[in-house]
């Protein structure tokens, strides 16, 4: 069990936020000594799970992980529906579109599509994770969790991605209540300065949360005059996913 935990710690260190790391950086993030980390990386490289750049000496995840991911069939239907939804929203709004799911106390990017906007957003890549107090989609996901889970998350440490990130549990509780009441979340400058987002919950026919459908772009594009049309596009696709659940 210890070996499995160590391997997973190394693989998680090489996630979307830190796609390439040195041996020392991986050891620090995985909380392992250098010798153990070196041996584990060598074993993972032999199986095609990680690769080491011969020039930079940095490690990264390799294609062997995609082969394993192909065996995950439980969420195939949701993945196809989510991708169709973000594609449609991106085409209609021109904004980058995301579909996020709740995973282990974080927001996981499950599907994503680029819009026609000149400025492309590089954050929250496919498979990437976000803290639940930052961004429209993460806060939408948290707002629709059971109260016990909301209490647990708000009792823990809050990560600030920008000076505008909300880290007050009391203010977050009020924001989550607003999200549930109005049916959407609007975030400004709390993930990347100058970037805003909108998100709506995606429910199944029984009212259970499937995920959050969101768009993000430059803050001026999300002014109140444009928000109604942007939300309408999100709600149409969320409803389409609900009917197919």
Buried (B, 14 or more C-beta within 10 A) or exposed (E): EEEEEBBEBBBEBBBBEEEBBEBEBBBBBBEBEEEBBBEBBEBBBEEEBBBBEEEEEBBBBBEBBEEEEEEEEEEEEBBEBBBBBBBBBBEBBBBBBBBBBBEEBBBBBBBBBBBEBEEEBEBBBEBBBBBBBBBBBBBBBBBBBEEEBBEEBBEEEBEEBEEBBBBEBEEBBEBBEBBEEEEBBBBBBBBBEEBBBBBBBBBBEEEEBBBBBBBBBBBEBBEEEEBEEBBEBBBBBBEBBBEBB
